[in-house]
Amino acid sequence: MANATHLKKIRDGHKVWNSWREENPDITPDLTGADLTDIDLSQYNLSFAKIEGAKFDRKNLSFTNFMDKKSAQGLAALKRSLS
């Protein structure tokens, strides 16, 4: 289940989210199972985020950063979420 604090942050917009990520590099955002279809996720930094089971809207992912050392796992989870 997604962390409620992380869900609030992601709903505050990409500038707030990305600033929070820069200020808190040791936090791994947990968006597990979250319904994010109503959020335009373009320009969000989702690297290292736990996104397993999260629901995304394909049209809202322009310039979203999913890349990290676990990018293969993250992209596989994203692919499953979009299916």
N, C-alpha and C positions, 0 to 999 in steps of 0.2 A: 504494500500500500504506500502511496506517495506521502511524502512529508508535507504537512499542512503549511508550514512556514515557507517551504520551497515553492509550493503551488501559489501562495500569495505573491511571492516575489516574481514569479514568471508572469503572472497576470498584471503586474505593474508596468510592463513594457520592457523592450530590449535594452534601453539605456540603463534603467534601474537594475535589471537582471545582470547585465554585463559588468556594471560597476560593482555590484555585490559580489560577483564571481572574482573580480580582480582583488577586491578587499579581503576575500575569504578563500584563498587558494587551497586551504587544507580541507575545505568542506566538499564532500561529494554530493551533489544534488540528487535527491531521490524523487523521481517522477514516475516510479513504477506503477503501472496500471492507470495512470491519470488520463482523463479525457481532455485532450488539448486541441480538439478540432475547431473550437471557437476562437483560438488564438493565432494571430499571424506571427509565426515563429521566425520570419525572415530576420536575419542579422543577429540572432541569438547565439550565444556561446553555450552549446550543450556538450562540449567535450568532457569526458569522464562522467557525465551524468548517467544515472541509472534510469533507463527508459524502457526496460522490458515490460511488455504488455500495454504500454502507453498508446493512445490513439491519436494519430496525426491527420491533418488535412493536407493532401499533396500540394495544393496550390499555395500553401503558406510556409514553404520551406526554402525559399530563395535565400542564398547566402548564409544559411544556417551552418554553424560549425559543429560537426559531429566527430571530427578527427582527433584522435589521441592514440596512445600506444595500444589501446584496446579497440581501435576503430573497426576492426573486422567484426568484433562482437556487437558493437554499437550499431553498425550498419545492418547486420543480420537482424537485430532486434527491430530496427526501423522497418526493414523490408517486411517482417512478419506483421508489424502494426499496420502497414499500409495494405496488406492483403485482404 
